Structure formats: C-alpha cells, structure tokens
Amino acid sequence: MDVKNKNVFLGWVAAISVAVIWGVTGVVSKPLSMAVDPMTLVFFRYVTAVIGLTVIYFFTSKSESLSKDLGASLKIEKKDIVKIALCGIIGQGVFSLFNFLSLSHIGATENGVIQGMQPFATVFFGMMFMHFKMNKIQWGAFIASALCIYAMSVGPTTVVENGNSLLGFAYVTISMLSLAWTAYLRSSLAEKYGSVVSMLYQYISVAVLGVFVVIAMDLDLSQINIILSSPLLISLLIFLGMGISGGSYLIQLYSFKQIGVEKATMALNLMPLVGYLVAVFTLGEEMVLSKTIIVSLIVVALYVFTKYETKVPVSKAPELNAQEA
C-alpha cells in the first residue's frame, strides 16, 4: 500500500471511529442530562474539555512531528478571533445545549438518528458556500434518508416521562444543524493553526461565555456535587468532555485532511446504528423492527452516496482541495 492509499485508508478509519464515538453521545449524555440541568451541564462539559485539551496541547506542542498538524503555538491572528468564537459558541455550545435539551423529550435512539443527518446537512452547506454538487443518485440517497427520518418521527418512539417528542426532534435538529454549519470553518481553522490549538480556543470561548451565563442566569453550580457523588456520572462527564469533545474532534479533523469534509462527514451516517445498538443494550430502550429497518436504510444511504459520488476532473482537483481546506 503506497503512502497515498495508506493515508486515505487511515482517513476512513478515523472518520468511522468518530461515527462510533459520536454514536454513543446520546447514551452518554442521557444520564447526565437527567441529573443536571442542560445549561449547567454545557458549562461543566466545556470546562472539562478545556482542561483535557490543555493537557493534550502541553504534550503535543513538545513533539515536532505532532505539533506540525496539531499546533505548536497559541498565537492566533486577530481577524480569526470571531471565527473561532463562532465555531465555539455555535458549533459547540449551541450544539451541546440543544442536544441535552432533546434528551428530556426523546430517547437516545431518536437523538442518534437525527444527529446522523449531520453529513447531509454538511453537504448542503457545502453546496451553498463551497460549490459542492450532488448527482441524481446522491439526491436519491438523501431523499431516502429524509423519508426514514420522517418515518422515525411519526412511528413508535421511546417514551420519556413528561416529554414532548415533537419538541425533542426540534431541539436535536437545531443541535445537528449547529455543528454541521461550522464543519468547513472548523476544518480551515485546524489547517491554519493545528487541530488542538483551534479546538482549544473554541472550547475556551464556550467556557468564557458560560461564566457570563452562569452569573446572568444564577445557575446552580453546586449541581457538580451530584456528578461527583457518582463514579458513573464522573466517568461519563470525563468521557463527554475529554473524549467526545476532545479526542474525537482531533480524529475528525485528521479525517477531513485525508479524505475531505464531505466524505468524512458522510461516515457519520453510522452514528444511528451505533447509538441504537448501544441504547438498546445499555439504557434498555426497546428494539423495534421498524427502527432497525430505518437505521439500516440510513447506513445503506451512506454506501450509496459515497459509491456514486461525482468524480472531479483532474484539472479541477486543486480547486476542490482548496475549498475543502
């Protein structure tokens, strides 16, 4: 296997790994969102993420080979401060808040299915701003997935006490769109400053805003005692803040670099399958034939989309690569 093919292979491994990690986000978040109010939980999550990524930066910045891609300096240009803050507040803060809110109304399975639409949303944003185009077969794959989402929303869903399923679907849709909208911008910032440095500043922006929100809304930070009193909740918060909000984004940014934003994010269609299976076996959510079929069809849509992607002429390849960066 030559270097180019090896990099492409590793890029796909990274993209699928992110799908697996993110696929369990709903399952990990469910117990935490039931124990702590969503707004406070967002603050705890990103304070934990800042701590974790600071430690990662301390070690990676000392390695010449690692710092080349992950970031060797904390210096950033003033013109990029707003971009970083936008990615942090919208792509991280809003994403997490509405994701947590949705779990008070729908199950982790339904949450994972909607989050699995991130690839399509990212492609649509790419069509709007990055001149990406889908062919007829790809449009068919998207429409099929959209119909699956509709079937999931009107079919049997996990019953949540005092929950409103329509509100839950609305919340998680806002969450999904918030992350997808910033995918290209996150990729360009990572290319410029390194993935660790760019993500660290994004998390800091959320944490700093969180301090003002805590003061303005008089949030009860003593809720941290609820988490600290439970080894399970402590482990879930650490994994959520340092694993899902830390390591997984670094892996995703690596996949962006190797195979491009569109392909890497399309791999996220595996998220519903992962979330569904994990929710069934860990949270006791019901395994329903209709849900199994829907999740399977979405995964098939991923295969169809990638198999029949539009080939870019060699003469235009540099232009596309520049856009993906």
N, C-alpha and C positions, 0 to 999 in steps of 0.2 A: 504494500500500500504506500503510494507516494505521499509526500507531505501535504499536498492539496487535498487529496481524498481523505487523509487522516484527519485534517482539520475540519472538513465537512462532517465526517463521521462523529467526531467529538462534539461538534456544534449541535448535531441532532441529539446526541446523548445528553448534552446539557439542557437542551430545550425540553426533552421528555422528562428529565429529572425535575425541572421546575414545575411541570404539569403535575407530577406526583406530589411534590412538596405543597404546592398551592391547592391541590385537590383535597388535602386534609385540613385546609384553613378553616372551613366551616365547622368541622368536627372539633378542632382545637379551640375555636372561638366560642362555641356553644356554651360549655360550662362556665367560661369566664364572663360571657355576656349575661348569663343568668345570675351571677354572683355580684357583679359590679355594674353600675350604670354606664351606658355606652360612651358618653363624653369623657368621663373619668378614665375609662379603660383605654381610650385612644391616647390620652396623656401618659398613662403608665406604659403602654406599648412602645411609644417612641422615645421615652426617656430610657427604657431598657435597650432599645435599638441603638441609640446614640452611644451608650456605654459599650455595647458589644462591638459596634463598628469602630469606635475609637481604639479599642484593644487590637482589632484586626489591622487597622492602619499603622499602629505602633510597630507591629512585626513586619508587615508587608513593605513599609517605606524603607526598611533597613536592607531589603533584598533588591539588588539592582534588576534582576530578571522579573521579579514580581511588580516592582514599583513602576515599571515601564507601562504596564497596562492598568494597574490598579491605582496609580497615583503616587508621586514622590514628594509633592509639595502641596501645602494647604492654601497656597496663593491662588486667588481667582480674580478675573477681571471684573471691574465694577459693572460693566454692561451685562454680565451674566447673572448678577445677583437676583434680579427679578425673575429670570428664567428658572433659576434654582428654587427660589421661593415658590414659584408657581407649581413646579413639579412636586415639591414637598407638600404644600398645603392642599392642592387639588388631587394630585396623583397618589398621595399617601394619606393625608389627614381625612379628606372627604371620602376617599375610598374606604378607609377603615371604619369611620363613623357610621356610614350608611350600611356597611356590611354587618356591623354589630347590631344596628337597629333592626335589620331584616330578620335576624335570628330570633327576635322576640315574637315573630309572626309566622315564620315558615321554618321547615326543618333544614338540616344541613344538606340533605339530598337536593331539595329545590334550590337552595342557595348555590350549591355547586354547579347545577345545570345552567343557571343564569350566568354565573361567573365564567362558565365555559364558553360564553358567547364573546368574550374579550377578543379572540382572534379576528372574528368577523368585524367587530367594531373597529379594531385597529386598521384592518384593511380598508374600511370605509373612510376613515380619517386619512389613510394613505391616498385614496382616490381623490379626496377633496384637496389635499395640500401637497402630496408628493407625486402626483401624476401616475399613480399605480392603476392598472386596469385589470378587470376580471373578464374572462371569456364566458361563453354561454354555459359551459359545463360547470364552471365555478359558481356562476349565478345560481345554477340549479342546486348545487350543494348548499349554498347559503339559504335558499328558499326552503329546502328540505329541513334544514336545522331550525329555521324560524317556525315552521309548522310544528316541529317537535316541541319547541318551547311553548307554543300556544296549547298544544295537547297536554303538556305538563301542567300548565296553569289552570286549565279547566277540568282536569282529571282529578283523581284522588290524591290528596296531598297530606303530608304529615300534620296531624292535629296538634296545635300549640294552644295551651290554655290562655284564654283572653286575647288570642292573636287574631289578626285580620290578614288573611292570605294575600288579598289584592294589595294591601299596603306593604306587606313584606316583599312581594315581587317588585313593587315600585321602588322600594328602598335599595334592593340589591341591584336593580337595573342602573340606578344612579351611581352606585358604587362601581359597577363594572365599567360604565362609560367614563368615569373619572380617571381610572387607571389607563384605559385604552387610549384616551385622548392625549396622554403625555408620553406614550411609548417612544415616539420618534425623538421628542425633545430630550428624554432621558438618555437615549442612545447617543445623541450628538454631544451631550454634556459629558458622558462617560468617555467618548472618543477624545475629547479635548483635555479633560482633567484626570481621567482614570476613574474606573468604576467605584472604587472605595471612597475616594475623595468626593466625587459628585453625589453619591448616595448619602454620605455622612452629612454634608451640608443640607441636603433635602430633609433629613431626619431632624437636624438641629432647627431648621425653620419651623417644622411642625411642633417641636418641643417648646421653642420660644413662644410661638403663638399660643400653645397650650397653657403657658404660665399666665398670660393675659386672660385667657378664657377661664382659668381656674379662679382668678381674682374677680373677674367681672360677674361670673355666674355663681361664685361662692361654692364651688364644688367641694364635696367631702372627700378629701384625700385620705382620711382615716380608713377608707374602704380597702386600702392596701393591706390592712390587718386581716381582712377576710382571706386575701390571697396568701399572705404569709402563714396563716394558720393551717393551710392545706398543702401538703407536699405535691399533690397532683396539680393544684392551681399554680403553684410556683413553677413547676416544670413546664406547664402549658404556656405561661407568660414568657418564660425564658425562650422557649422554642418559637413562640409567636414573635417576640421582639428581636431575638438574635438570629434565629434560624430562618423563619419565613420572611421577616423584614430585613434581614441582614444577608446571610449567605445565599439565599435563593435569588435575590436580585443581582448579586455578583455573577452567579451562574447564568442568569438570563442575559445579562449584558455581554457575557462571553459568547453566548449563542448568537446574539444579534451580530456580533463582529464576524463570526464564522459563516453563518448561513443567511443573514439578513433579517430584518424585523418581521417581514410578512411570514416567512417560513417558520421562524422561531415562535412567533405568537400563535400560528395555526396549530402547533403541537399542543397548545393549551386545551384543545378540544378533548384531550384525555382526562382533564380535570373532573368532569361529571362522573366518569366511570370510577375513578379513584375515590372521589368523595362519596359516591353512592355505596360502594362496597364497604368502605371504612365506617360510614354512618350506620349501615346495617349491622355490622359486627361489633361496633363499639358503643353506639348510642341506642341500639335496639330499634332503629327505625325499620318500618316494615318493608320487606322485599316484595314488590308488586310486579306482576308480569308486564303491565303497561309501562311502568317506569323503566324496567330492564330493557324493553324494546326501544324506548325513546333514547336512553343513554347510548345504547349500541348503535342506533342510527346516526347519532351525532358523531360518534367515533368514525363511522364509515364516511361521513361527510368530510372529515379531516383527510382521510386517504384519497378521496375523490378530488378534493381541492388541490392537494399537493401533486398528485399524479398528473393532473391535466392543467397544470399552471401554464400560463402563456410564456413561451420562450422568448427571451430578449435577444435581438440581433447583436452579434459581437461588436459592431460599430457603436452600439448604444450602451453597451455594458458599463463603461466607465461612468457614464452619466447616471445610470441607475445606482451604481455603487456609491456615488457621491450623495445621492438623495437618501440612501439608506443610512449613511453615516449620521 
